[in-house]
Amino acid sequence: MSDETLLEVGRVVRPHSLDGRVVVELWTNRAERVRPGTRLVGPGGGALVIVGSSSAGSTAGRTRWLVSFVGVDSREAAEELRGSVLRALPIEEPGALWVHELIGSHVYDEEGSEIGAITSVEANPASDLLILDSGQLIPLTFVTAQTAGRVTVSLPPGLLDL
């Protein structure tokens, strides 16, 4: 597993108890990232295998979980993980749009005219937004096709007019 193939999926916020449990803030909506048996990569590239997890709710739109890792069985061991970014391999799911695949892609309308390049994706309650290098925003719901480095969109008239 090389560092280039790993995605940042969350971080350890703080220890939760004396038995080594930690609060993990997920940066993904994929709860399987904290399922027992899941292998994450922690500080220094070390493997962290999840023993157990339970939802700790949401705060300010961020999902938090109470997580136990194999070998992290004391508050001191949990404290060493505080602030650590957790990484994992991408999930394979045909037809899914993944942020790490969208960033850097060029956006085209249905006639084949280039609109711009995607610099980031912003979470939004109605629909996540593609942020283009021009600063323009395109709701993800308008994406009709995606291949490596290319995204096609069907836009309503006037959406990108300034």
Secondary structure, 3 states (H helix, E strand, C coil): CCHHHCEEEEEEEEECCCCCCEEEEECCCCHHHHCCCCEEECHHHCEEEEEEEEEEEEECCEEEEEEEECCCCCHHHHHCCCCCEEEECCCCCCCCCCHHHHCCCEEEECCCCEEEEEEEEECCCCCCEEEECCCCEEEHHHEEEEECCEEEECCCCCCCCC
